[in-house]
Amino acid sequence: MKIYLLNIIFFSLTFIIVAQPKSNGEFQIARLKYGGGGDWYNDPSSEVNLLKFVEENTTVITNPEYTFVDISSDDIFSYPFLFLTGHGNIVFSSEDINRLRTYLENGGFLYVDDDYGLDKSFRREIKKVFPDNNLTELPFNHQLYHILYDFESGPPKTHKHNGKPPQGFGIFLGKRLAVYYTYESNPSDGWADPEVHKDPPEKREEALKFGTNLILYVLTN
């Protein structure tokens, strides 16, 4: 127990010291590398294109470069916004669980996009991080869906998947949205280079606008 508490204190101090805005004020997303065999690395152009779109259409200055951090590393504390996606399995070790919980409890944000096939393992693993906090569907009037661009029916339907309605779920720590999860939606595919998924321009623009809302919400809450 003493070792665990010392680790928590260390991680908390690490977050407070490291997770500060960069001196040049640039906002960056970090892709989260996880264990379990899932393709956490797919579509590396997604974040780059989204960050370029955000800078072109808002006053936010971004660093549109692809970067990733391993969940097993304290480097996660260097970024206020982590992005997790893929098609396969996710497995968090006990150390990963403690580290991610500390990151989120100290102001970090995790966005998860089911790229098809991620749902079961993500729900299982995030429950280990917050056993007492359930994923709850955000109402359509939530600020995230209207902060700049209006999404009257919640997250957009970028890809068909199983043909179910798109849904957005969250985990709140107090009043703060710490984890946001899109299911049957897959907007991050719409952020990728046009030739990757060959989505029509209007679908890509819709997805990029949704991603912009997400970033603006995180920066202002």
Helices and strands as residue ranges (DSSP letters): H 2-18, E 30-33, H 45-57, E 68-70, G 74-78, E 81-86, H 94-105, E 109-114, H 119-129, E 136-137, G 143-145, E 167-173, E 176-183, H 187-191, H 194-197, H 201-220
